[in-house]
Amino acid sequence: MTDIIEKPNQRRSETSTNSYTTRHNDVSTVVDFADCDQCSRYPNRWSNIREHISAPAAEFMGAFILCLLGCGGNCQANLSANKSVSASPAGDAVTSNLSWAIGLSLGVWISANYSGGHLNPAVTIAFATVRGFPWKKVPIYLLAQLLGALCGAGVVYATYFHAINIVEGGSNIRTIAASGNLFGTYAADYLTSVSAFFAEFIGSAMLITGIFMFTDKKNGPAPPGVVPVGIFFVLLGISSALGMNTGAALNPARDLGPRILTAMVGYGSAVFNFRNQYWLWCPILGPIFGMIVAAFFYDAMLYRGSESITNKPSEEAERHHLHSCAHRTKPHGAAEIV
């Protein structure tokens, strides 16, 4: 399985919406191109284009929703704590964690049937490394995820622009401590570099384990519509239990996209110079290595699916299959190729 939610295999007539009403001699006729084997799958030029861009578009939209709700939750909870912005706080750490969990759940829901619902470069790379996801699709997925996160954070920044000005003390003042950390993630002052990397590694390992757990056919499986709900609880648990040290990025796009946005709108190079390029070795490399290791461990210990590299048949098994199974004798003596 190379998708967070496996795309259902259904007959075209059950899933298609390519129905059009035409009029011939004032008589209305409904034409369903999906039910006609002689007609093109693409009734117009745009439907042909959409077939090729729907996967990256879904990743963009999912990452956009993730950062729109997640960064928005951060801003509402923290900016409203300032008495000049709001008479009473409009959120706290719980609502912030809920916002990220809901954002991921909805992002997976909107994208799962079209792209597999990765929304996370570390997830995409882990699937490509361990589960056979095509490497040729990885670059476009990563770009779509990054742009979606960047745009989602941009909308949040525009929404809370005036509140940020109040908290910062002016529109020409932008600091990481006051508002920049509402978009990108930054390790706590007491944390060593090794501990920061370890926090992201462990949190990301838990996230991919939860994804594999909910999508394992031998482990239920959960109905497709329930998987985003399960992922909601996984992220909520991780952010509530392990998020204090580094902010629980768990996703290179979720951190790098908003970080680029902050550099563009006035926070400057400080967002990249923090702790000797912290942005690279902690919220990017930490999740990637954590998910690859956890994915390999899950598949090595538990998973039985044929798409995993841990279940690739040996040469002896392939020879046995070709000798004993590939050619079966039918009752009439003809060979059946399986």
Buried (B, 14 or more C-beta within 10 A) or exposed (E): BBBBBBBEEEEBEEEBEBEEEEEEEEEEEEEBBBEEEEEEEBBEEEEEEEEEEBBBBBBBBBBBBBBBBBBBBBBBBBBBBEEEBBEEBBBEBEBBBBBBBBBBBBBBBBBBBBBBBBBBBBBBBBBBBBBBBEEEBBEBBBBBBBBBBBBBBBBBBEBBEEBBBBBBEEEEEBBBEBBBBBBBBBBEEEBEEEEBBBBBBBBBBBBBBBBBBBBBEEEEBBEBEEBBBBBBEBBBBBBBEBBEBBBBBBBBBBBBBBBBBBBEBBBBEEBBEBBEEBBEBBBBBBBBBBBBBBBBBBBEEBBEBEBBEBEEEEEEEEEEEEEEEEEEEEEEEEEEEE
